[in-house]
Amino acid sequence: MASGSLCEQAPNTTRHSRVAVACNKNKMSWIKIINYEEAGSQLKKIYDRVKGPNNNVDNILLIHSLRPHSLVGHMTLYKNVLHNSNNTLPKWYLEAIGVYVSYLNNCDYCFEHHFSGFKRLFDNDDESEKFKQAVIDDNLEIVFKDKYLAGCQYAKELTLNHKTITQDNIEQLREHGFSDGEILEINQVASYFNYVNRTVVGLGVDTKGDIIGLSPNNSDDPNNWNHE
């Protein structure tokens, strides 16, 4: 009988494919990742910038480990789109858009993480749960009125029907009281979540080992990426 693990033994056959799937069942993604303890010096420097308690690095960031430059790009975008003090819309509302877009994209990972972030920022558990149920029911009218509802509707169109968007959509946002800068904020948050949702879903990232809801909350320092 051959020695070694099934992963090492499996030949290039249909059985090999089944074994490969079995060997990946306990992993947090469908591709190889390099965790904090295994990281070389350059990757560990980046991890040190994004880690949370006990050297924990969120799986959505670990997924970039084979190409650390894309992790840097991801964090730069994330920090400036969602966690920057130059934004004028409330951070809880930007998180709400992220939760909504993630649900529309069937991204459980981002939905779970960012609902936790929204709940912390909104600081009202009952209303937060009401918002969560409204997202699941696609019935945001029960929690948002007029301006904020219009922003969410635009994010939905951008996510599911982007080809139908015209200048009229932007005019409608202006009519509801959004400045052009705030429209850009909504556009960028919705676009960012469409990017990250597809990263997560397309590579099988799950929440195993994650500390749910951590984020780089120092919005005044764009270079501070630590999750806390």
VMD Tcl script that draws the C-alpha trace (Angstrom):
set ca {
  {0.00 0.00 0.00}
  {1.43 3.38 -0.98}
  {2.43 5.75 1.80}
  {1.54 9.41 2.13}
  {-1.71 11.37 2.03}
  {-4.44 10.98 -0.55}
  {-3.48 14.41 -1.86}
  {0.02 13.18 -2.58}
  {-1.08 9.84 -4.08}
  {-3.87 10.90 -6.40}
  {-3.15 10.38 -10.12}
  {-4.44 12.63 -12.92}
  {-7.82 10.92 -13.35}
  {-11.47 11.50 -12.51}
  {-10.67 10.01 -9.12}
  {-7.93 12.64 -8.81}
  {-10.55 15.36 -9.23}
  {-12.73 13.84 -6.55}
  {-9.80 13.50 -4.17}
  {-8.70 17.07 -4.84}
  {-12.13 18.28 -3.87}
  {-12.02 16.17 -0.73}
  {-8.61 17.53 0.20}
  {-9.89 21.10 -0.12}
  {-12.99 20.62 2.02}
  {-11.34 22.08 5.11}
  {-9.74 25.03 3.34}
  {-11.10 28.57 3.24}
  {-10.84 28.86 -0.55}
  {-10.49 26.87 -3.75}
  {-6.96 28.11 -4.45}
  {-3.79 27.98 -2.40}
  {-3.30 30.66 0.22}
  {-0.28 31.58 2.33}
  {-1.22 32.20 5.94}
  {0.47 34.62 8.32}
  {2.81 32.06 9.87}
  {4.02 30.82 6.45}
  {4.43 34.25 4.85}
  {7.81 35.50 3.66}
  {9.14 38.83 4.84}
  {7.56 40.98 2.12}
  {4.12 39.39 2.38}
  {4.27 39.48 6.17}
  {4.92 43.24 6.05}
  {1.62 43.64 4.20}
  {-0.15 41.23 6.55}
  {1.13 43.27 9.51}
  {-0.68 46.28 8.05}
  {-4.03 44.49 7.68}
  {-4.10 41.99 10.53}
  {-6.48 41.96 13.46}
  {-6.12 40.39 16.93}
  {-3.75 37.42 17.28}
  {-2.31 37.99 13.80}
  {-5.68 37.15 12.24}
  {-5.93 38.09 8.55}
  {-9.37 37.99 6.96}
  {-9.79 35.31 4.31}
  {-10.75 37.88 1.67}
  {-7.24 39.31 2.11}
  {-5.47 35.95 2.38}
  {-6.91 35.06 -1.04}
  {-4.47 37.58 -2.57}
  {-1.40 35.98 -1.01}
  {-0.01 34.50 -4.24}
  {-0.04 38.01 -5.75}
  {0.60 40.43 -2.87}
  {0.48 43.45 -5.19}
  {-3.23 42.78 -5.73}
  {-3.73 42.75 -1.94}
  {-2.16 46.21 -1.80}
  {-4.45 47.35 -4.61}
  {-7.50 45.86 -2.92}
  {-6.77 47.51 0.43}
  {-6.02 50.88 -1.15}
  {-9.37 50.81 -2.94}
  {-11.29 49.50 0.08}
  {-9.83 51.98 2.51}
  {-10.43 55.01 0.30}
  {-13.89 54.01 -0.91}
  {-15.41 52.92 2.40}
  {-13.18 54.19 5.20}
  {-12.08 57.72 4.33}
  {-12.97 60.83 6.30}
  {-13.38 62.83 3.08}
  {-16.62 60.94 2.36}
  {-19.66 62.98 3.38}
  {-22.31 60.25 3.45}
  {-22.58 58.43 6.81}
  {-20.34 55.41 7.01}
  {-23.25 53.28 8.21}
  {-25.10 54.10 4.99}
  {-22.13 53.17 2.83}
  {-21.92 49.89 4.75}
  {-25.67 49.41 4.19}
  {-25.12 49.70 0.44}
  {-22.36 47.12 0.69}
  {-24.64 44.73 2.58}
  {-27.39 45.17 0.00}
  {-25.12 44.70 -3.01}
  {-23.53 41.63 -1.43}
  {-26.93 40.05 -0.86}
  {-27.97 40.80 -4.45}
  {-24.77 39.06 -5.60}
  {-25.37 36.01 -3.34}
  {-22.12 36.72 -1.51}
  {-22.74 35.33 1.98}
  {-19.18 36.15 3.07}
  {-19.46 39.90 2.47}
  {-23.08 39.99 3.59}
  {-22.15 38.49 6.95}
  {-19.01 40.58 7.46}
  {-20.48 43.90 6.44}
  {-23.80 43.45 8.19}
  {-21.77 43.06 11.37}
  {-19.94 46.29 10.50}
  {-23.20 48.07 9.72}
  {-24.74 46.89 12.99}
  {-21.79 48.21 14.99}
  {-21.88 51.58 13.26}
  {-25.66 52.01 13.36}
  {-25.69 51.17 17.08}
  {-29.32 50.03 17.24}
  {-29.72 46.28 17.25}
  {-33.47 46.20 16.63}
  {-33.34 48.58 13.68}
  {-30.28 46.78 12.32}
  {-32.13 43.48 12.31}
  {-35.07 45.19 10.66}
  {-32.70 46.43 7.94}
  {-31.24 42.94 7.49}
  {-34.69 41.43 6.99}
  {-35.61 44.22 4.56}
  {-32.52 43.36 2.50}
  {-33.42 39.67 2.47}
  {-36.98 40.52 1.43}
  {-35.74 43.15 -1.07}
  {-38.12 45.57 0.58}
  {-35.95 48.48 1.66}
  {-38.98 50.79 1.56}
  {-39.76 49.74 5.13}
  {-36.44 51.08 6.46}
  {-35.40 53.86 4.05}
  {-37.41 56.72 2.64}
  {-36.82 59.06 -0.28}
  {-33.10 60.00 -0.46}
  {-31.47 56.91 1.06}
  {-33.90 54.60 -0.69}
  {-33.05 56.21 -4.05}
  {-29.34 55.63 -3.42}
  {-29.96 51.95 -2.73}
  {-32.11 51.62 -5.84}
  {-29.29 53.07 -7.93}
  {-26.85 50.59 -6.35}
  {-29.25 47.77 -7.24}
  {-29.48 48.89 -10.88}
  {-25.70 49.20 -11.08}
  {-25.38 45.65 -9.73}
  {-28.09 43.83 -11.67}
  {-28.94 45.99 -14.69}
  {-26.03 48.33 -15.30}
  {-26.72 48.56 -19.04}
  {-30.06 50.24 -18.35}
  {-28.58 53.16 -16.40}
  {-28.81 56.54 -18.11}
  {-28.20 60.15 -17.18}
  {-31.80 60.23 -15.94}
  {-30.78 57.97 -13.04}
  {-28.21 60.52 -11.95}
  {-30.70 63.37 -12.29}
  {-33.10 61.46 -10.06}
  {-30.40 61.12 -7.39}
  {-29.79 64.87 -7.57}
  {-33.53 65.49 -7.20}
  {-33.49 63.39 -4.02}
  {-30.81 65.64 -2.56}
  {-27.53 63.89 -3.32}
  {-24.60 66.05 -4.38}
  {-22.52 64.84 -7.30}
  {-19.76 63.90 -4.85}
  {-22.18 61.78 -2.86}
  {-23.42 60.12 -6.04}
  {-19.80 59.23 -6.75}
  {-19.48 57.76 -3.25}
  {-22.51 55.50 -3.82}
  {-21.21 54.50 -7.26}
  {-17.77 53.62 -5.90}
  {-19.07 51.64 -2.92}
  {-21.47 49.65 -5.12}
  {-18.73 49.08 -7.70}
  {-16.22 48.01 -5.03}
  {-18.63 45.45 -3.61}
  {-19.38 44.06 -7.06}
  {-15.63 43.55 -7.45}
  {-15.06 41.96 -4.07}
  {-18.23 39.82 -4.23}
  {-16.97 38.26 -7.45}
  {-13.53 37.70 -5.94}
  {-15.10 35.84 -3.01}
  {-17.72 33.84 -4.92}
  {-15.39 33.06 -7.83}
  {-12.65 31.64 -5.59}
  {-14.79 29.92 -2.95}
  {-13.78 32.09 -0.02}
  {-15.60 31.33 3.23}
  {-15.49 32.70 6.77}
  {-13.62 29.82 8.43}
  {-11.20 31.32 10.94}
  {-12.33 34.90 10.37}
  {-13.28 37.31 13.13}
  {-16.53 38.64 11.70}
  {-16.99 42.37 11.31}
  {-13.48 43.75 11.78}
  {-12.53 46.73 9.62}
  {-9.87 49.48 9.35}
  {-11.88 52.05 11.28}
  {-9.34 54.90 11.41}
  {-10.84 56.91 8.56}
  {-8.47 59.86 9.06}
  {-5.38 57.87 8.03}
  {-5.64 56.27 4.56}
  {-2.46 54.30 5.26}
  {-3.79 52.65 8.41}
  {-5.15 49.29 7.30}
  {-5.26 47.45 10.63}
  {-8.52 45.61 11.29}
  {-9.92 46.16 14.75}
}
mol new
graphics top color blue
foreach p $ca { graphics top sphere $p radius 0.5 }
foreach p [lrange $ca 0 end-1] q [lrange $ca 1 end] { graphics top cylinder $p $q radius 0.2 }
display resetview
